[in-house]
Amino acid sequence: MTAPLAQGPRLLHELPAHWAARSPDAEALVSGADRRTWHELRSRADRLRGALRAAGVGRGGRVAVVGRNSASCLEAVLAAAGAGAATAVLNWRLAPPELAYVLADSGAEVLFADAALLDPLRTALRDLPAPPSLVVTGTPDAPVTGGAVAYESLIERAEPLPALDGLDPDDTCVILYTSGTTGFPKGAELTHRGLLEQGAALLAVLPLGPEDRSLAVLPFFHVGGVCYAITTMLAGAPTVVLREPAPDAICRAVADGVTHLVLVPAMLPGIMRSGPEAVAAFSRLRHCLYGASPMPLPVLRRALDLFPRTRFLQLYGMTEVSGAVTALAPEVHRDPAQAHRLTSAGRPLPGVETRVVDPATGAAVLPGHRGELWLRTRQRMKGYLGNPAATAETITEDGWLRTGDLARVDEDGFVFVEDRLKDLIITGGENVCPAEVERVLAEHPAVAETAVIGVPDEKWGESVHAVLAPAPGARINAAELRAHCRERLAGYKCPRSVEVVEALPRNATGKIDKNALRAAAPGPDGTPPEDARPGTASATG
């Protein structure tokens, strides 16, 4: 495991030099056929920093990256950080108007863009009054034109530039945009200190070092993508970058020597269904970290049985705190006496304080009682870029970050995150946590995945509506499903309507898109909306 942060690098861009001084020829970064040693990674970051300086990017400046996972994204982050600039890693799946918004909001002076995305990006750039300079990464299908420059040629002709002196650990070095489910996306300003503190905290509970090999599965615009890659660098382990997170590609990477990875729960069923050879390959994995959304208990139990030698570690966190803040240890996963804690998010990582408060008053609630989860940690973001009002709504004067999550903490300090405050259903004056209903529904053998939302109800204000995808070969009977719920839940928590779909909609980070479900949900009189998705079946009662 890596040394404590106090003895290691204090600034993000120092990581390649830190490990190059110890093992210059050791592998640092693998992306397809591209392989970088620590010495090569440091050298390339220095040359790219020189290119950024030539383009006018200095301290306080910003660059942006749009594209699938690649070595160039991490090189850009390291190069810009040493120039005193920040890198906005943007969601490549956004539509041109959305890309135009986040590019303008980020203030990027240089844009590193995947060659495969040039058409939508050029559309987005046309809408900007001062578009950034364009650097094309990957392998273009045609010669780069229109004032753009190819990434490799930019590095080849650049003069190396060492990092600036006098940079501060509290400088912003990475900007990640929230999903925008409550309005326009907001750019969370993550600092050198926050990112390295998060990495050190995670490494305090995760054995990971130079002898290991870590797979970057999640997209780098996700906090579990780029921030986990930074944690891997802090540990001195090589990072294997996966461009396409398909189950077969993940299993092949494990067969080739990957020991650690982070995935979202939605990926596990595909891995477990990918055939005997793939399952046998994945079973060699030593550490499987998962988070970003609740793990259905049936899926987790099956994975624990199918991969008996793999150590599963659940993480809970958010963009605004640079990644994970709690962890459910592997020992708890396999301890029958603690089976009830498989639905918890574990205990706080070192350096993280938690508090559960009444969301209306901010007063702390008693242990075991539900309230809003607040966090205080040096991992916390500086604020939302150019948005002091949103920052003030999220961070209290004494440094607590309001998560917007409903949670409770048990007598041993285990955090149970039960739902989002905004997702709470109020039906006939009673509060219903969708996650509680979802856990019960997921236990039914005919259900593969589920989401529960509140829909307008003329009598009760809101009623509980379940959207379900069936397990392979199964058929869902709505009446049978409601009987299953009535045996396990209070009557007001049971779904009054059930909708069956082939698959639940998900956003770019793998989370179920409840906004899309609400838009397609039945109205107060039970009728479907005009734009309801085809191929669905509904039953109410």
Secondary structure, DSSP 8 states (H G I E B T S, - for coil): ----GGGS-SSGGGHHHHHHTT-TTSEEEEETTEEEEHHHHHHHHHHHHHHHHHTT--TT-EEEEESSS-HHHHHHHHHHHHTT-EEEEE-TTS-HHHHHHHHHHHT-SEEEEEGGGHHHHHHHHHT-SS--EEEEES--SS---TT-EEHHHHHHH-------TT--TTSEEEEEE---TTSS--EEEEEHHHHHHHHHHHHTTS---TTS-EEE-S-TTSHHHHHHHHHHHHHT--EEE-SS--HHHHHHHHHTT--EEEE-TTHHHHHHTS-HHHHHHHTT-SEEEE-SS---HHHHHHHHHH-TT-EEEEEEEEGGGTEEEEEE-HHHHT-GGGGGGGGS--EE-TTEEEEEE-TTT--B--TT--EEEEEEETTS-SEETT-HHHHHHHB-TTS-EEEEEEEEE-TT--EEEEEEGGG-EEETTEEE-HHHHHHHHHTSTTEEEEEEEEEEETTTEEEEEEEEEE-TT----HHHHHHHHHTTS-GGGS-SEEEE-SS--B-TTS-B-HHHHHHTS--TTS---TT--TT-EEEE-
